[in-house]
Amino acid sequence: MASEFSGLGIAYQGHFTRLKWHRLRRSFKDPLFSAGVMAEGFRLGASSELDLRVRADGGFVVLHDEELEGETTGHGLIREALPETIRGLTLLEGGHPPILSEDLATMLRTAHPDALLQFDMKDEFAAVGSRGMDHLAGYFAGAGSSIIISGADLDLIVAVKNRLPDLKRGIDPTNKLVDIYRDQGLKAVETDLRADIAGPTEPDTIYLAWQLVLQAAKDGLDLIGLCHDAGRLVDAWTFNLRSPDAGFDEAEARQFAALMALKPDQITTDEPIATERAWARIAPEAN
């Protein structure tokens, strides 16, 4: 039964791998970016992730797309929308109102000490600007180990480091590394990843697509081990079961077992409970 599993993580070969609730979901049956699921994650001490977009006033809203019509009943660019407008909208999936950054700050006060919430910043530093940084500092300074901020724009992550040094930081070089892998080979991937790890963002966590991790390992480079040797954590994203109720098929079982053997610190999934349950069914075979 699903109730036997929390979706928090998996212990294997002396290593604990957290399961991160992608887009605040324990299951694809959950609505996107639900405050109720986030509250449950805070209660249990889960690792979860949400996307943030900057608003017209410099605050933020939990949405992925650049335009309101992508996920809500509204229209227009999110960066041009005021909070009072956004509060009057509902998400197309689930019918609940969007979560504003002010709501996040309030809810975080109730979080279990082990809870970790990833702010995946979808705007670049140029769009966030000084007002956005002031807002983050005003609402989340001192949140410490409860928040990790990630984003594609490294300038934004450096700005977070300088303004909010107590918050954790993450970078995702996957797309760049895939291109380097294709054009220059595996040694160039290693060189570039080492440079990112040693770079000015000083990341706590490196986000890598699980397919890249497995392909590199097959070709002789343990990307997770490289990051661990440098004192960094690794999140392998996003592993979703084709059939959550049925569990792993044969190919998924091989892939997930290979991934677990590399000891990622976290695996991103929209189905954490089903993934934990599926692993429990095959773990004796994997051992």
N, C-alpha and C positions, 0 to 999 in steps of 0.2 A: 504494500500500500504506500501511496505517496507520503502519508503522514509519518512513515518511518524515517524519512529523509528530510533534512533541513535545507539542502542546497547551498550549504556554506563552504564545503570543500571536501577533499579526498586525501586520506593518508595512504601512502604507498612507499614501500621500501625505505622507511625512516624519514620520509619527506612529506610535508603537508602542502598541498596545492589548493589555494582558494578558488572557488568558483564565483566569478563576478557576474552579477545580475545586469546584463546588458539592457540599456534603455529602461531601467527600473522594472525588469520583468523576471518573474520566477518561471513563467511559461508563456508561450505564444498566445495562450488564452487570456492572459492579463492584458488590460488596456495599456497603450503606450504612455510612458511617463506618468504613472499613477502615484499620487501622494499617499494613497493607502498602502501600496506595495513598498514605497520608500519608508514609511513609518514602521512596517513590519521588519524591513531590513535593519533599521536602526535599533529595533527592539532585540533582534537576534544577534546583532554584531556582524552583519553581512558586509561583503564588499559589493558595491553597486556603482553604476555609471549612468550619467545623464549628459545631455548636450545643452550647452548654453549659447544663446544669441543675445547680442547687445540691443537694448532698446533706445529710443530717442533721447531719454533722459540720462543715459549712462548706466542704468541698471540692466538687469538681465532677465531672461525668461527661458524656461526649460523647453526648448524646441530644437529641432535639427535643421529644418530647411531655412533658406534665406527669406522666403516670403510666407506670410501668414496663411495663405490659401493652401499651402502644402499639407498642413496638419490641423488647421483650425477653421472655424466658421468665418474668420476675418479675411481681409484682402490687403495687399500692399507689403512693402518691405518691413520686416520686423524692426530694423534700425531706425525707421521713421515713425514707429508706433509708440504712443505713451502708455504708461502702466494702466491708467484708468480705462483705456480702450481695450487693452489685452485682457483685463479682468472681466470684461463683459463677453468674452468669447468662450467657446467650448472646443475641445478637441474632437475631430471628426471620428476618431477611434476611441470610444469609451464615453464621450459626452461630458467629461469633467472639465473644469476650468484649467487653463495652463498654470503651472507653478512659477511664481516669480521668485527672484533671488531673495527678497525679503522673507518670503515664506520658508525658503531653505534655511536661512539663518535661524529662524524661530524653531524649526523642527530639529535642527542639529543639536539644540540644547538637550534634547531627550535621548540622544544616541548612546548606545552601548559603547563602552571604551574601545571595543575591538572593531566597531563599525568604521568602514572606509568608504567615502563618497568621492567618486571621480568626476570632476568638472571637465568635460571635453569641450574646449573652447572652439567654436566653429567660425568665429570672426578673427581677422588678423589684428595685429596691434594697432595699425593705422585706424581701424574702425572702432576699436575699444577706446583708445585715446586716454587722456589724463582723467576724464570724468569716470570712465569705466574702471580705471585703476583705483581712483578714490573710492568708488562704490565698493569694490572688492575689499579694500583695506578697511573701510568703515564697518562692513558687515561680517567679515570673515577673518580679520586679524586675530591671532591667538587661537584659531581652530586647530592648529598643530597637526597631530597625527590623524585627525578625522577627515582631512581633505587632501586629495592629490589633484593638481591642475595639470592638464595636458592640452596639447594643441599642435597643429601643423606648422604654425608660425613660430619659429625659434626666438624671434625678437620678443614676442609676447611672453614666452616662458622665461627669458632672461629678465624682462620687466617684472614678472611675478617674483622671481628670486630676489631682486633688489628691493621690491616694495613689501613683500610678504615672505621673508626668509624662513619663517617657521612652517610654512606649508610645504607639503611634498610636491615634487614636480615629475612629470613624465613626458617622454618624447616618443614619436612613432616614425622611424626612418624607413618603414617597410617599402613604400612605393619607390623611393630613391634606391634602396638596396636591390630591389627586383630589377630595376633598369641597369644598375651596375653589374649585377650577376649576369644578365643577358649579354651586355656589351663588352665587359672587361674581365669577367670571371670571378671565381670565388675568393682569390687572394685579395682582389680589390675590394670585395665586400667586407672582408675582415679589416682591412686598413681603414675603410670609411667608417665602419661601426666603432672601431677603437677611437677614431677622431671625434665622433659624436659624443661618446661616453666621457671623453676628456675635455669636451668643449665647454663653452661659457654657460650653458644651461645647468650644468651639474645635476643631471637627472637622477632621481631615485629609482625610477622604473623605466624600462625600455619595452615598448609595445611592438610586438612582431606578429605578423600573420602566421598561423600555425603551419600553413602549407610551405611557407618560406623556411621555417624552422626545420621541418622534416626533410625538405629537399636538400638543404645545406648539410644536414647531418648525414644524409645518404651519400653525399659527395665528399664528405670528410671534414666538415667544419661544424663544430658544436657551438652555435650562436648563443645558446643559453649558458653553456659553460664559460664562454668568453665573457659574457656579462657578469656572471657570478664571480669570476676571477678578479673583475674590476670592482667588486662590491656593489653591483647593481642587481635589482630584481627584474624578472621578466614576466610579462603578461602575454600569453599566446592567444590571439583572437582569430575569428569568432567561430567556435566549434558548435554547430547546431545539428542535432539528430534529424535525419530525414523523417523518422517516425518515432516521436517521443514515447508513445505508449508501447511500442514494440521493442524499443531499446536499440542497441547497436546492430547494424547489419555486419556482414563479414568484413567488408572493407573498412567500415568505421571502427570496428573493434581493433583491427590491426593498426590503424592510424592513431587512435586514441592511446593504445598501449605503448606505441612507439613514442608518442609525445610525453606520456607520463614517465617513461624511462629516462627522459632527458631532464626531468625534475623542474618544470616551470613553477614559478611561485604563484601563478594565477592563470586560469583559463577563462576567457570571456565566453559567455553563452547566454542565449535567450531562454534556455531550458535547464537551469541549474539543478532542479530537483530531479528531473528525468535523467539528466546526465549522471548524477550521483547514483541513482537507482540502477541505471544501465551498467555502470562500472561495477557495482556490487555483484551483478550477475556474472560478470566475466573475470573479476579480479583473481579468483583462484587459478584460472587458466593463464592469466597474464603473469602470475607469479611462477 
